[in-house]
Structures are given as C-alpha cells and as structure tokens.
C-alpha cells in the first residue's frame, strides 16, 4: 500500500464548505428601514389621536362647568330641548296636549295658577289619579321625573313650561328646585287633582280622590313579599323593598297586573325560563299570583335604574321613539306606550327598567331562550337588534322616568283579564 | 458558536427588559393606585366569609373579573362593568380566577342580593336548577329538630327538605353569604382606573374626537 496521491481531477474530499462574507443585499436594508419608519409613524399617530381626544374631553368638561356657573338663571333653550325629549311625547310639541288623554300645558289653568313652582312639584313627583284641566277630565298618569332629571334640568323644564308655554314671568332656579326636592323629592305621586288642590290655591273643582288603599293587601301577600315562606324566598329580597329591581333583577313596580300574573304562570308552566323564578312560581297558588301581581301593579316607586352599559343614548332614543325600519324594528313606544310607560294588559312599562335586565332579555328573545310574547313580536325585534343596539336601547330606557302605579279601581276592572293557569291543576 | 459571553449577556438583557416592562413598571403603576372611590374595606363578617370562599376553592370555577364589552358580553349577562385595578385594593390574595365553569362573581351582591336564595343554593344548587353542576355544601349547614331563636332556617323545597326538623346555616355559611352580598362593584369606575381594554379605548376616543370635530363644524 502506497500513499494515495490525491487525484487532481477529483474534488478534495476533506474540503469544508464555507460561505464567503457577502454584503446584505440592499432590498433587505430598505425593507427593514421602511418597517421601522412605519412603526414610528403608527406610534405617533395613535398617541396623537388619544391626546387630541383627551383635550376635547377636557374642553367639554370645562364648557360644562362654565355653563353650570352661569346656571343661576335657567336656560330656556335648554328647557325647550328637554321638554321635547321628555314631555312632548305625551303633551305635544307645543304643549297642546291630546284631548281626553293628556292635559294641555299651553294655557293650562293648573300651570297658570301654580306657576313654575307647581310644575316643579308635578315633574318631580308625577301624578297618579284623575284630574281636571281647563274643565276637562283626564286620567292623570304622569311619570315621576325626580329620580331621572337633575335639579338644573327640572328648573329648565319648569321655567320653560311656565314662561315659554304660558305667559308667567316667574322662572325657578336650580337651588329652589333643590329645596323642593328636599321636602317633596321622595313623596308618592300626586293623587290626581285632589292631591294638586293641596299644592295650588284656588284650583277649579277636581274629581274626588281614589287613594289606593294599601291596607287592603292580605297578610299573606305582605308575608310573601317581605319574609317569604318555608320554601320560597321573599320577593323583596331580590326585587328590592320598592320593587325597583337591580341589575338583571327586573323592576316590578307599576307593571300591569295581568302581565305580571302571566309571567308568573309562564314561569310555572315552563314557557318562560328562569330557574329561580320557576322555583318561586311553583310555590305560589293562583290566588297568591293574582294578589302579588296586584300588589306590584299598584306600587309607585322612584327609578332604581341608570344607564350603565355604555350604550349610545342617541341611538337608543331613536330606536325607542322612531324605530329603525332599515332593520325592520318598530319604535318601542308604539306598543309600550309613550315614553315606555306601558299599555295594560299585555305591554309592560319599560321606562326605568334595569338596563342589564332589558339587554339580557333582548338577547334571550333573539336566541329563543325567551319566547312568551304575544304573537312572537319580541323574537323578531330581538333578532334584528345587534349587541350595541340592545345596549343603546336598554340604557336609554333606564334614563326615563317611571310611571306611577294604576289605582285600585282600574286594577279591579282588569282583574277579569288576568289569564288563569291552564293545565291539569285547573 | 464560541462567543458564549456576549450571547449570555444579550439573553439576560432581553430578560431584564421584559421584566422591567411587564413586571416592574406595571407593579409600580398598580401600587400607585389607591382603592377605587366607593369601594369599602371588608367588614369582619365579610372578611371571615372571604376566608371561607378561599378555603372552599371557589376560584377554581368562579372568576372575579368582568371583562370590558370589547372583550366579552359580560355587561349584558349582568355581570357588571369591567373591573379596574383599584377594585381589588383590599383583596390579598386576589381571587381573580381564570375558569368560568360558573358565572363571574364580582357583582353577585347586586345580581342576587337575597340571603335566603344564597343559602338554599349553597345547601343544594339542584333545588333551584336541576342542571346545575355546582357542588352542594351540606357541611356548611346543620340539621336541627327545632330552630333556635337566632338560627337562620334554610328555605327548601319538599324534595330536599329533611323529613323532620329544619336545616339551619352554620356561621361559615352565613359569613360566606355576607361576603357574597357585599360583592357590589357597581360604583362608577375611577377616571384613571387601570385596565387593559385592548383597542376599544383608542377606538372610542377616536370616535369621540370625530364627534367633537363634527359637532364644532
């Protein structure tokens, strides 16, 4: 064996491959530089967007506070806008009223005699009972706005009604409204014209009081509401002492008795799902359901709701007042009554309802988990609304004033309409 | 592959940078936040109830951190507004939790304020919802022949009620319910509340800015 000489024709087998150092090609450099520039630009853009917005927010707050400082004299233009938003649905754009249904505010004897001060009392407490205005009789069902409007807002509305719609010269200021709120803020709605007579001197003849007789509720109802039974929890332990509800627990105060009774029967039958309420309803007799429905229907209480879902209130107002035919949704108020006060027996009041509850129920109508509305009306509406619409309308409704309860005579007239549980137990 | 020192230094530097921005800086930011305005310190009973909550391991199935609307429809479920750092000021250790086998409990005191409901549900969740997979906690309760003057009797349907006598809540159950009833975080969130809302905040601010420009035109 002799040492093999490498054959020059064959490649060297001990060769280690290597790469020559080459310069990074220029497209790579340019892409990297372009990305870096783009990154910096994006960073600057986003941060300026936030800064700009912050500044506007500050300016807005500043404007608000200067406005507040000048609020010694009520702003009648603001009052006009507030009137259009809160009052015009019933009383008409110019306060002309609706014959036989809603009393006029323009040239009204109640406003003329009572002035801005009386209007403030009425706006704050609402009215629940028959009254006469300019000699005509009206049912007198007005929401109490005390829990949803601020002192400044009430002063603007009352001043506009007294001076803008009538010829009174006297306005009312926010501090004066605050004083009235201290005395009368948490009182029940006026008991119709008889109640107003105590407020306004020389008021022309008014119908007699039909004051709701709270003592007439049976002891059984008081126990169910306040303490519960051995098996069933107290209604008030979730729905609140004033039936105002909280979060996903609905407000019950002032809802039509037939509606409340139907829901309890539906929970019993399983046509409306909610485990806790099914449990409660199954522990109640038909008689108890009827009595409880009446108890809550005749209850007046301030609003316990406020917008909390970050919904777009403008969009919510549009959906509630006009609907949106581009998605096939009618106005809420066409069925649920002006300002969402409810139309007995089938359409519950939705004003001052808890926003979480409303949004949750709308989502349930959409998904089919709730399906007990007459003619399936709500299912179609629930499906047409998207998430932000549901929040918008729920928040808007939460900003409205609650309706005073119906009085007992009306309830008695409706009693025959309360649907009775169908089924084997009958 | 023989320059170990520079490699090690670079790796440590990257780790240090990440720690600085993901741990130290947020830590400083959060510790500068006081309790949210409206948040009350726990009462003695609530603190005892909280200890029961911790010992029962509630956080394995229940979170305490409602998300913002950009992240989950928690507000629509009625689970309350998105929480911020200040809401946990009195929680040590926090009970944030990540599993949502059961619902979020940050807002349970507002959602289900009834003591009677909570007691029935703790004793036997299936008395209320037949499909519930939550464990029952019978050992938080006592079977007595007759309720004493201070005993809280649990309301139960016939199916789950004892044949004779009554079920009364032990102190642990009462404390736990007191803690749950106190879980109310519905006060307005602080303006400078710390929270990662993803891109939602920027989008919102841009929209506000556009609105403001349109309004001023």
Contacts between the chains, C-beta under 8 A, distances in Angstrom:
chain1	res1	chain2	res2	distance
A	46	B	202	6.2
A	49	B	202	6.7
A	49	B	205	6.7
A	49	B	206	5.2
A	49	B	209	6.6
A	50	B	202	6.3
A	50	B	205	5.4
A	52	B	209	5.2
A	53	B	205	3.6
A	53	B	206	6.6
A	53	B	208	5.3
A	53	B	209	4.2
A	53	B	212	7.8
A	54	B	205	7.4
A	56	B	208	6.6
A	56	B	209	5.9
A	56	B	212	4.2
A	57	B	208	6.9
A	60	B	212	7.3
A	228	B	116	6.0
A	228	B	155	6.2
A	229	B	155	7.2
A	230	B	153	7.7
A	230	B	155	6.1
A	230	B	156	7.9
A	231	B	155	5.5
A	231	B	156	6.5
A	231	B	157	5.3
A	231	B	158	7.3
A	231	B	161	7.6
A	232	B	155	6.5
A	233	B	114	5.2
A	233	B	116	4.1
A	233	B	117	5.1
A	233	B	120	7.2
A	233	B	155	6.0
A	234	B	114	7.2
A	234	B	116	6.6
A	237	B	113	6.7
A	237	B	114	3.5
A	237	B	115	6.8
A	237	B	116	5.7
A	237	B	117	6.8
A	238	B	112	6.6
A	238	B	113	5.9
A	238	B	114	4.7
A	238	B	117	6.7
A	246	B	110	5.4
A	246	B	111	7.5
A	246	B	113	6.6
A	247	B	78	4.9
A	247	B	80	7.4
A	247	B	107	6.9
A	247	B	110	4.7
A	247	B	111	4.8
A	247	B	186	7.5
A	248	B	77	7.8
A	248	B	78	3.3
A	248	B	111	5.7
A	249	B	111	7.1
A	249	B	112	7.8
A	249	B	113	7.7
A	275	B	128	5.3
A	275	B	129	3.8
A	275	B	130	7.9
A	275	B	132	7.9
A	276	B	112	8.0
A	276	B	117	6.6
A	276	B	128	5.8
A	276	B	129	8.0
A	279	B	127	7.4
A	279	B	128	5.3
A	279	B	157	7.1
A	283	B	157	7.4
A	308	B	75	7.5
A	308	B	81	6.7
A	308	B	186	7.2
A	309	B	69	7.7
A	309	B	75	5.0
A	309	B	76	7.1
A	310	B	69	6.3
A	310	B	75	7.4
A	356	B	75	7.0
A	356	B	76	7.2
A	356	B	78	4.1
A	357	B	78	7.3
A	359	B	75	7.5
A	359	B	76	4.6
A	360	B	76	5.9
A	360	B	77	6.7
A	360	B	78	5.6
A	363	B	73	7.7
A	363	B	76	5.8
A	387	B	69	7.9
A	387	B	73	6.6
A	387	B	76	7.1
A	390	B	76	6.9
A	391	B	69	7.5
A	391	B	75	7.3
A	391	B	76	7.0
